Amino acid sequence: MSDSRKNLDFGGLDDFQPRQKPAANPPAVHKAVDKVSSFPSRETDEDAQINIKASSTSIARFRAMAKAERYRHGEFLEILMDAYEKRETR
């Protein structure tokens, strides 16, 4: 190995040109593609999430009831709301 260093020849890089930036697609195009895309990560998510502040006994009761009937919490909440609406219309 020698101790001498060679300078870089930057003149040999003159034939290279910088890449052109691609034209940006408008957001509307992205949304249209996302709606018809078959990728699960791009599908619109219809689920939502809420926080409910309640006593720990009420939450434990709700969870126990949902678990006993083998429902997810969202499904069980929907059943309870339907039953409440039926009761109110009487």
Backbone bond lengths (Angstrom), bond angles and torsions (degrees), N, CA, C in turn:
res aa  C-N    CA-C-N  psi(-1)  N-CA   C-N-CA  omega(-1)  CA-C   N-CA-C  phi
1 M - - - 1.451 - - 1.526 107.18 -
2 S 1.306 115.61 133.87 1.464 118.05 -178.68 1.520 110.03 -98.53
3 D 1.314 114.39 158.19 1.467 120.24 -179.44 1.518 112.51 -88.42
4 S 1.332 117.11 -4.28 1.464 118.37 -178.31 1.527 109.99 -85.39
5 R 1.287 115.40 143.14 1.465 121.44 178.61 1.511 109.20 -109.96
6 K 1.313 115.21 144.15 1.462 120.73 177.24 1.527 108.50 -101.97
7 N 1.319 116.23 137.97 1.463 120.98 175.40 1.517 109.31 -73.97
8 L 1.313 116.23 147.12 1.459 120.99 175.74 1.518 109.38 -72.71
9 D 1.326 116.11 142.08 1.459 121.52 178.37 1.527 108.16 -94.80
10 F 1.306 117.23 91.46 1.458 121.45 179.92 1.520 111.81 -72.71
11 G 1.313 118.60 -18.34 1.459 121.79 178.10 1.517 111.75 -64.86
12 G 1.332 117.84 -26.18 1.452 121.47 179.14 1.519 112.90 -74.21
13 L 1.313 117.18 -9.25 1.460 121.45 -179.73 1.529 112.99 -94.63
14 D 1.326 117.53 4.52 1.463 120.60 -176.61 1.524 113.26 -64.75
15 D 1.331 117.99 -26.16 1.458 119.21 -177.56 1.529 112.96 -79.03
16 F 1.316 118.68 -8.11 1.458 122.15 177.17 1.520 110.04 -86.57
17 Q 1.317 115.41 137.52 1.461 121.51 178.68 1.526 108.53 -116.99
18 P 1.320 118.35 146.04 1.466 119.36 176.97 1.526 110.30 -65.01
19 R 1.307 115.27 149.25 1.464 120.67 178.47 1.523 110.35 -68.26
20 Q 1.317 114.30 146.49 1.454 119.74 175.07 1.519 108.49 -79.53
21 K 1.309 116.91 139.91 1.469 120.56 177.36 1.523 108.95 -72.01
22 P 1.345 117.51 133.98 1.467 118.91 178.18 1.523 110.31 -67.48
23 A 1.321 115.01 149.63 1.464 119.93 177.89 1.522 108.56 -67.61
24 A 1.302 116.39 132.37 1.467 121.01 -179.02 1.518 109.65 -75.31
25 N 1.336 115.43 134.88 1.462 120.36 175.42 1.516 108.74 -77.71
26 P 1.315 117.71 139.27 1.466 119.29 177.46 1.533 110.22 -64.84
27 P 1.323 118.13 153.23 1.468 121.21 -179.05 1.524 113.60 -56.50
28 A 1.320 117.78 -30.85 1.464 120.41 -179.39 1.528 110.43 -63.02
29 V 1.326 116.46 -36.12 1.463 120.21 179.03 1.519 109.50 -66.66
30 H 1.334 116.61 -42.76 1.460 120.07 178.62 1.526 111.18 -61.03
31 K 1.317 117.37 -42.76 1.463 120.76 -179.72 1.524 110.93 -64.40
32 A 1.327 116.73 -40.32 1.458 120.06 179.89 1.525 110.54 -65.18
33 V 1.322 116.48 -40.09 1.461 120.23 178.79 1.520 109.96 -68.10
34 D 1.315 117.59 -41.30 1.458 121.06 -179.70 1.526 111.75 -61.60
35 K 1.325 117.86 -35.63 1.456 120.51 -177.93 1.521 112.52 -68.68
36 V 1.325 117.39 -33.60 1.463 120.18 -177.74 1.522 112.38 -101.13
37 S 1.297 116.36 -1.92 1.461 120.30 -178.37 1.522 110.46 -67.88
38 S 1.317 115.65 145.23 1.459 119.11 -179.44 1.524 111.94 -95.10
39 F 1.312 118.09 5.25 1.452 120.57 178.73 1.521 109.52 -79.08
40 P 1.350 118.18 127.52 1.467 120.18 -179.03 1.526 112.70 -58.62
41 S 1.317 117.82 -32.17 1.453 119.22 -178.51 1.522 112.39 -70.22
42 R 1.325 116.86 -14.74 1.457 119.95 -178.98 1.519 112.84 -104.95
43 E 1.320 116.68 -2.23 1.450 119.41 178.38 1.516 109.86 -72.08
44 T 1.309 115.47 145.01 1.458 118.51 178.27 1.519 108.86 -69.46
45 D 1.285 115.36 138.76 1.455 120.96 -177.85 1.519 108.72 -97.51
46 E 1.325 115.77 119.87 1.456 120.34 -178.70 1.518 111.61 -89.48
47 D 1.316 117.53 -8.89 1.450 120.70 179.19 1.523 109.80 -80.80
48 A 1.304 115.14 151.12 1.452 121.58 176.22 1.520 107.37 -136.82
49 Q 1.294 115.36 173.19 1.459 119.69 -176.87 1.523 109.18 -135.43
50 I 1.339 115.75 143.51 1.455 120.36 176.35 1.524 108.88 -132.72
51 N 1.300 115.34 158.73 1.463 122.71 171.85 1.514 107.03 -109.08
52 I 1.300 116.34 133.52 1.460 120.58 178.45 1.517 107.69 -121.02
53 K 1.308 114.90 122.98 1.456 119.16 177.23 1.524 107.98 -93.38
54 A 1.318 115.49 118.99 1.463 121.68 -179.44 1.519 107.79 -150.94
55 S 1.308 115.13 170.86 1.468 118.17 178.40 1.529 108.99 -67.34
56 S 1.298 115.91 153.28 1.463 119.62 -178.89 1.529 111.30 -63.64
57 T 1.339 117.03 -29.58 1.467 118.87 178.13 1.527 110.97 -69.87
58 S 1.331 117.60 -38.28 1.467 120.38 178.17 1.526 110.78 -66.29
59 I 1.320 116.59 -42.52 1.463 120.24 179.49 1.522 110.39 -66.12
60 A 1.325 117.03 -41.20 1.463 120.53 178.45 1.529 110.24 -63.79
61 R 1.312 116.14 -39.10 1.470 120.87 178.62 1.524 111.00 -64.59
62 F 1.345 116.08 -44.48 1.460 121.19 178.55 1.527 110.48 -60.74
63 R 1.318 116.33 -47.95 1.465 120.53 179.80 1.525 111.98 -61.75
64 A 1.322 116.20 -41.51 1.468 120.06 -179.73 1.524 110.99 -64.98
65 M 1.339 116.49 -41.33 1.464 120.14 179.54 1.533 110.85 -65.47
66 A 1.334 116.70 -42.72 1.464 120.15 179.56 1.527 110.54 -65.04
67 K 1.326 115.66 -40.65 1.458 119.89 -179.13 1.525 111.22 -67.68
68 A 1.329 116.92 -39.30 1.463 120.91 -179.78 1.520 111.28 -62.17
69 E 1.320 116.83 -35.71 1.466 121.46 -179.74 1.527 112.08 -93.59
70 R 1.327 117.26 -0.01 1.464 123.98 178.15 1.525 112.66 61.78
71 Y 1.333 116.14 43.36 1.457 122.22 176.05 1.517 109.04 -108.48
72 R 1.322 115.40 149.69 1.462 119.23 167.66 1.523 106.74 -73.41
73 H 1.322 116.50 158.70 1.468 119.66 -174.57 1.529 112.20 -59.43
74 G 1.334 117.41 -41.20 1.465 120.17 179.80 1.516 112.72 -63.92
75 E 1.333 115.85 -41.08 1.462 119.92 178.47 1.520 110.93 -65.12
76 F 1.319 115.93 -41.65 1.459 120.29 -178.33 1.532 110.71 -67.65
77 L 1.318 116.61 -38.27 1.461 120.61 176.54 1.522 110.40 -60.94
78 E 1.323 116.23 -40.95 1.466 120.28 178.48 1.525 111.50 -62.93
79 I 1.324 117.23 -41.17 1.469 121.55 177.60 1.522 110.33 -62.28
80 L 1.317 117.14 -43.80 1.462 120.81 179.49 1.528 111.63 -64.58
81 M 1.333 117.03 -40.38 1.468 120.01 178.94 1.522 110.77 -66.16
82 D 1.343 117.08 -40.95 1.477 120.16 177.29 1.522 111.27 -61.19
83 A 1.320 116.33 -43.55 1.476 120.27 178.81 1.521 110.91 -64.05
84 Y 1.317 117.78 -38.30 1.458 122.17 178.71 1.540 110.11 -65.11
85 E 1.321 117.05 -43.93 1.470 120.56 179.87 1.534 111.18 -64.81
86 K 1.305 117.24 -38.60 1.471 119.90 177.15 1.513 111.22 -63.63
87 R 1.307 116.74 -39.70 1.456 121.60 179.82 1.518 111.13 -67.31
88 E 1.319 117.20 -37.15 1.482 121.77 -178.93 1.523 112.23 -72.22
89 T 1.312 119.30 -25.44 1.464 121.32 -177.35 1.520 112.49 -83.96
90 R 1.293 117.84 -6.92 1.477 120.66 179.76 1.484 112.40 -75.09
